[in-house]
């Protein structure tokens, strides 16, 4: 069959087997069998016109997302929209897996947090790590480190304050620079080392 283009063969293998599921979704969104078929065929037409069709990693999900977007566009253009169509589209859940941007941003945020923790004064760092990462109660931390409960609470408060400041200024500074950043310009400068 020389008239068959590569995209046609891909479409027959990757998209068409999912037609029953796509039609079922379209019926839920449109409420009318004929409109559902139109919606699916509209998506087929758009997919067959794509230039980068080979780069689609999950064709079934791509088609379903495209169909949902088209259904939303139809609802926006419609003057009267049945309530059940709105609820059907609202009940669709987005993929809960994080996207590549979210993963990258999360890794960067984790790296900044690690750097901020590494810059904490040693006593604050030990208390923060025990409390927030090992989930030890303050009383147990006090016993483990041989310090009073009130000292544990002060180290914890100071450590959390310094971490919040590091996050807010989005730059990891030395503890002395963090102390300076914490002091308002109008207030006399004092060190937080007494905490």
N, C-alpha and C positions, 0 to 999 in steps of 0.2 A: 504494500500500500504506500505508494510514493507520495500521495497527497497528504499523508498524516505527518504533521509537524511534530517536533520533539515535545512542545508544550502540550499538544493534544494527547500524546501517549502518557505523559506525566499526569495530566488531568484525569485521564481514564483510570489510572492506577491509584493516584493519591487522593483525589477529591470525590469522584463518583461513588465509590463504595460507601461513603458516609452520607449519601443523599437521604436515606430514611431518617437518620438522626437530625440532619439539618432541617428536613421538612417538619419533623416533630417540634423542634424548637421554634421554627417559623410559625407553625400553627398556634403555639402557645402565645407568641408575641402579637400575631395579627388577629387571631380569633376566627379567621375566615380561610377556608381551604384554598380558594383561588388566589387570595392575597399572599398566602404562604408560598405557593408555587411561584408567583411572580417575584417574591423576595429572594427565593433561592436562585431562580434563573438570573436575576439581576446580579447576584454575587458571582455566579458562574461567568457571566459576561465580563465582569470586572477582572476576575482572576485570569481569564483567557487573554486579556489585553495587557497583562503585566509584562514588564521587560525583565525583571529580576526574579522570575518565578522559581528558578533553580536554587535560590538562596533561602527559600521558605523551609524552615526546619521542621515545623509541625503543620502540614497542610490542613488537616481537619480543624485544628484550633484556629488557624488563620482564617479559614472560611467562616467558622462560627463567629469569630470576632467581627469580621467584615459584615456579616449578616446582621449582627446586633447593632453595629453602627448605622447600617442602612435603615433598620427598623426604627432606631431613634430619630434619624433624619426625617423619616416619614411622619412620625408622631409630631415632630416639631412643626412640620409644614401643614399638618391637618388642623382644621378649624375646630372640629369636635373629635375628642379622643375618648373612647370607652375606657372606663376606670380599670377594667380587668387587664387591658393592654399595658397600662402604666404599671400595675402591680406585677405583671409577669416580667417586665423588663427590670423593675427594681429588685425583684427577688433573685435575679441572676447574680451570682457571686463572681467577683474577679478572681483571677488566679492568686492564691494566697502566697505563692512562692515569691520571694523578693526578686526584683529585676537586677540587671547587671549594675545599674547606677546605684541602687540601694546597697548592694553588696560592697561595691567599691567605697561608697561613703561610710558604710559601717566599719570597714577595715581601717579607713583613715581616722575615724573617730576613736576606734579602739587603740590605734597607735598613739594618738594624742593623749588618751587617758593613761596609757602605760608610761609615757614620757612624763606626764604630770605627776603620777604616783612616784616615779623614780626621783623626782626633784623635791618631794616632800622631805621635811626634816625626819631623820631616822625614827624617832619615837612616834611621830604621827603616822609615818608609813607603816610601822609594825602594827599599830592599833587599827588603822584603816584596813590593812590586809586581813587581819584576824577577824574583824567585825563584818566587813562587807564581802569578803571573798571566801572566808572559811566559816562564816555565820556563827561565830562564837559570841555568846552573850557577854556584856561588859564585865560582869562579875568574874567570869572564867578568864577573861583577858587580864584582869587585874591580878588574879592568882598566878597565871602563867608568867606574867612579866614581873611579878613582885612589886607592884605599885598599887596605890590606892584607887578605889573606884572613881573618886572625883578626878584624879589625874587621867584616868582612862577617858572619862567623859570630856575633859578639856582637850586632850590630844585628838579625840574623835571630832569634836566641834571645829578645832583649828584645821585639821586635815581636810574636812569636808568644805570648809570655807575656802581654803587655798585651792582645792580642786575646782570649786565653782568659779573662782576668779580666773583660774587658768582657762576654763571652758569659755567664760565670758569674753576674755580678751583674745582668745584663740591663739595664744602664743604661750609657750612654756618658758617661764622666767625662773630665775633662781628664787629661793625662798625670800631673800632680802628684797628682790624686785617685787615679788608678790606682796610683801608687807607694805612696800611703798604704794603699790597700786590700790591697796585696800584702804589707805588713809585718804580721806577727802582733802582737797586743796586748802580749804579754810581751816581745817582742824590742825592742831599742832601734831607734828610727826612723832610717832612713838613706835617702838619695835614691839612686835607681838611675841617676842621670845620669852616673855614672862609667863605666857600661858602654858 
